[in-house]
Amino acid sequence: MRNPNTIGGLIAAVASTLLLVAFNSQPSNAQSTLFNIPSTDVVAEKKVYLEMDLVTHLESHDNGGFQTYVPRAFIGAGKGVEVGVNVSATSAFAPNQPVYISPNIKWQFHNNESNGTAASVGGLIYTPIANRSGADTFGFVYFVASKKFKAANGARLTGGAYGLPGLRGDLGTRGGAIAGYEQPLSSKVTFLTDWFSGKNAFGYVTPGFSFATSKKTLLNAGYSVGNHGRKNNALFVYFGITL
């Protein structure tokens, strides 16, 4: 892991920037993921979506606790296409945790608002940029489709599949299923849950809530439980804003 003061300063700067932008923005939320799984949504053309994620296991580092910080940015690059980049850094008991950068792209190739259906494909590349020893570059590719139900107050089901090309065999399964469910409870609160199958770094189920804090901002909070492993769980919180 890099110097924690350097990482903390970077995260604090990003978070401060997001909050400053939030308080100076004019009133429409974008959501490129539910919690972990990709949604079928894409950022509108010429719009920018910024997000700050915190994933934390609520124990001391000596007992297996950790904090992972993931600033993310997406740009609507064209009709139905978004491009972006994520950076992830983890603070844990073991020193020199790898820091990853992940350029990504998503294409929404189907969107029928009248019947509530949409479908997207996309991919990311995970590349270590610091503390690279023992860390490999690998890909993440996916397909997702969704259906919104007007009769159920706008509830939406999402399903699909993912693959992890280049992932070492000893790091877990190389793909699986994707599933998600969104149920609006009011104009500002939505229940969310999503799931990746598989025994790997993506294999979690995460139930929680999304709060529309303004017309352009949202705050999501949930709890991720791993498909395998003791103490494989964490609090997941993120704040997003569309510019």
N, C-alpha and C positions, 0 to 999 in steps of 0.2 A: 504494500500500500504506500502511496506517496505520503509526504509530510501531511499530517492531518490538518495542520493550520492552513496549508495551501488549498487542500480540498475544501475545508470549511469556508475559507474565504471565497472560493469560486462559487460554492453553493449559495452562500449568503448573498453574493452579488447577483446571481441569477434570480433568486427568490425576490430580492428587493426590486429588481427590474420588472419582474412580473407584477408585483403589487403596485408599483408606481404606474405602470401602463394601465392596470386595471382601473385605478382611481381616476385616470385621465381619458378613458375610452368612452365613446358614445355607444348607446345601446344598439346576437344570433350565435348561438353556440354551435361549435363543431366538436365532434367526438370521434377521433380516429381509432380508438379502442373502447371497449366497455371498461373492464379493469385491465385484464391481460390480453384477451383475444382481440384480433382486429375486428372492427365493425365493418359493415358495408358502406358506411359514410365516407365521403372524401371532403377535403377542404374546398370551398368554392373558389373558382378561378379568380386570381389576383388577391385572394385573402391569405392571411397568415394566422396559423394557430400555434400558440406557445403553451408548454405544459411543464410542470415541475412535479416529479414523483418522489415519494419517500416510501421505502419498504423497510420495516424494522421488526426484528424479533425481540420481544420485550423482556430480555434478560441481560445480565452483564456479559461482556465479551468473554470472560472466563468461563461462563456457563453456556456458551454457544450463541449469545446474542450478536446481532449485527445491524448495520444500517446501510442501505443501498440508496444512492441518490441518482436520479435519472432526469436531467433536463432534456427536453425534446422540442423540436421545431419542425413545422410542416408548412409548405407553400402550395397553394392551388396553382399548378403549373399549366393547366388547360382544362377543357371540358372533361370532367370525370377523372382527372389525373392529379395526384398530389405527390410531391417529393419532400423528403425530410431527412433529419439526422437526429440520432439519440446519442447521448454519452452516459455511461454508467460507471459509477465508482462505489466501492464497498469498503466500509470500515468494520473490521472484525478482529478477533484475537490473533489470528495468523497474520503476520506482517506481509507487506508487498502484494496485496491483492491486485489482480490485473484491472486495468481501466480500459473499457471498450468504447469504441466509436462505431456507430451503426448507421451508415447511409441506407435509405430505404425509398421505395416507390410503391404506390398503389394505383390500380386502374379500376374504376367502377364502370364495367362494360354493360351493365343493365340497370335501369332504374325506371320503374313504372309506378308513379305516385298514385294513380287511380286504383290499382289493385294492391298497393302496398308491398311490392316486391323489389328487391335489389340484389345485385351480385357483384363481387369484386375479386380481383386477384392481386397479389403483391409479393414483395420479397425484401429482405434485409440482409446485410452482410455484417457479421460481428467480427471486428478486427481489434486486437489488443494494441493500444498505443502507449501504454506504460506498464512496467512490471510484466514484461512479456514472457518471462521464463515459465515454461509449462503451459502457456495459454495458446490455443490454436485459433486460426481464422476458420469460421464456418458460416454457412448460409441458413436462412429461414425463409421458406416459400409457403404460400398458403392460397386457399380458395375459400371464400365465404359467401353464403346466400342468406337473405333474410326475408321475413314475411311479417307485415304489420297487420293487426286485427282491429278494425274500427269498432266491432261489437264488444271488444274487451278493453275499452277505454284507451286504445292505442298501444296495447301490448305488442311486443315484437320478439319473435324467435329468430335466432341466428344459428346456423350450422355450417360445417365445412370440414376441411382437412388441412394438415400441415406436414411439411417435411423439413429435415435438417441436413442438407447435403454438406459433406465434409466433417460432420461431427464424429469424433473418435468413438469406437464401439464401447469403450470402457466408461464413457460419460452418459450412457443411457440409451433408451430407444430413440430411433431416428425419425420418428413421425407419429401421427395419430389423428384423432378426431378433435374437432372444435365445436363447442356448444355455448350458447348464451341466451339469456332471457331478460327482457326489460319490461317492467310494469309501472306505468305512471300512477302515482298515488294522489297527486295534486298537480297544479300547474307548475310547481317549483320542486317537487320531490318525486324521484323515481327509484323503485327497488330494482337492483341489478344483481345478476349472478352470471358468472362465466366459468368455463372449464376447458383445460387442455388434458386429453388423455396422455398416457405414457409415464414412464419412470425416468425423468430427466429434469433439467432445470426449468422447464416450462410446465411440468405436470402438476397443476394446482387447480382447486376449485375456490372461487372467491365470491361470496355473497356480500352485499353491502348496499349503500344508497348513494344516489347522485342528487346534489342540491344545485338548482339554477340560482346562483347568487346574484346574477343580473342577466340582461339579455345577451351579454357577450361572455360571461364568465360562469364557470361551474366548479364545484368542489365535490370530489368523490371520496368516500371512505368505506373500506371493507376489510375483511379478514381472510387471508389466503391460507388454505390447508393443503399440504402436499399429498399427492397420491401414494407416497411411500416415505418411510423414514420417521424416526422418533424426533419430536420437537421440530418437525418440518412445517412451521407455520409462521405467519408474520402479519402485522398490521400494514395495510396498504392505503395510502392517502395521496391524492393528487389534485392539483389546482390547474385549470386550463383557461385560456382566454383566446378569443378570436379577434383579430384586428382587421 
